[in-house]
Amino acid sequence: MIHFLLCFNRQSKVRLSKFYSTYTPTERNRATREVMHQVLSRSPKFCNFVQWREYTIVYQRFASLFFVMVTDGTDNELVTLESIQRFVVILDLVFGNICELDLIYEFQRAYQVLDEFLLTGHLQESSSKEILKAINDAEGMEKSLLVAEVLDQHFL
């Protein structure tokens, strides 16, 4: 099970975070700081897996962003690494060459992709096509609701 996902830059600015286990706000902040410190202090020559408490930190760096999933110690690290890769590929397809600014200015869309990909700490959908279809359907529905609202306001 994935306990939480973080995406942050080299300056320790969190750009995306989602917790699937129950933590108090203080515990969340402490866990986030500790995980960022563990990941940022490692040399690029080391592997992408770190033991932390009873969990395993699995991370991957893409450009200036680190994508981190904290999983149970018994989970397969390579499957988690592949999940990170798949998530970044889907973000890349949705945003068209994902960058840090996309996560800052269109964070709602990034969270929507994350929610389509992971549900309660488990992989919900692995098909990129199905995730993109669900996101496009949601965006189409949102646009049609906005058009209907504007028409109601102007013609009533």
N, C-alpha and C positions, 0 to 999 in steps of 0.2 A: 504494500500500500504506500502511496505517496502521501507524506504527512504535510508537506508544503512545497510550493514552487516559488522561486525568487528569480528576478531578472534585475541585474544592477550593472552599473558601469565601473570603470577602474577607480573612480573617485568615491565609491561606496554610496552612490545615489540609487535608491531603489526605484525602478521604473515599472515593475510589475510584481505583485505578490499575491499569493492565494494560499490560504491555510485550510487544510482538510481535516485537521485534528483540532481538538479544543485546547486553546491557549488563552490565558488572560492577556490583556494588552501589554502588561509588563513582561510576561514570558515571551510574547511575540517579538517585542523589541530586543530583548536579550538574545533570543535565538537567532534573529536576523543579524545582529551585530556579530555574534560568535561565528555564524556560518560565513558571513562575508569576510571576516578576518581569516578564517581557515582557508578559504579559497584564494583570496588576494595575496596571502603570504606564501603561497606555493609557487615554485619555479615552473615555467612552462614545460620543462623537461620531465616533470613528474606525471604520473597517471592521473586520470580524472576522477578517481574515487578516493574518498577520505572517510575513515571511521570517526564518528563524532557521537559521543554518548553511546546510546544503544542503537543509533541510526547509521546509515551510510549516506554521505553526501556524494552525489553524482553531478558533475558540472561539465559544461562545454563552453568555450569562449568563441564567440562569433564577432569579429571586428572589435569594437570596444565594449561589447556587452557580454556578461556572463549569465548563462541560463543554468539554474541550479534546481535540482529536485532532491529532496531529503526523503529517503525511503527507509523501510524496515531493514534491519541488518541481514535478514534472510532473503531479501529480494535479489533478483538477478541484476547486477549492475549494467551488463551489456544491453539488456532489454530497456532499462531506464535511459541509458545513453542514446539508444535508438529512438526512444520516445521524445527525447529532447530534440534530436535531429529532425524528426517528423514534425514536431510543433514549429520549429523554426522554418522549415520548408513551407508549411501551411501559411505561416505569417508572411513569408516572402511572396507567396501566390496572392494572398489577400491584399497586401499593401504594395506589391510591385517593388522588389528590392528593399526589404525592411531596414530601417535605421532607427537610431535612438529617438529621433524627433517624432517618428510615427507613433512610438509608444507613449511619448509625452502628450502629443496633441490629439491623438485618436485612441486614447486609452480604453474608451468604452468598446470600441471595435476589437481591440486586442483581448479584452476580457471576454467578449462574445466568442472569439475564436477559442480561447482557453476553455470556456464552459462547454463548447461543442466537442472539444477534444477530450477533456478530463471531467469526470463526474464523481464526486465524493472520494477523490484520491485514486480512482481507477480509470483505466483507459476506456472511454465511452465509445469512441469511433476512431478507427485507424485509417479509414479511407479518406484520402484528401478530397476526392470528388464529392463524397457525401457531405463532408464538412463545408466545402465551398458552396454546394447546393443549398444547404441549410442557411448559411450566412446570406447568400443572395436572395433566398426566399424571404428572410426576415427583413432585409433592406428594402425589398420590393413592397412588402406589407407596410413598413414604416412610411415609405413615400406615398403610398396610396392613402394611408390615414391622414397624412399631412395635407394632401390635395383635397380630400373630403372635408377636412376641417376648414381650410381656406375658402372652399366653395360655400360651406354653410355660413361662414361669417359674412361673406360679401353678398350673398343672395337671400338672406333672411331678413 
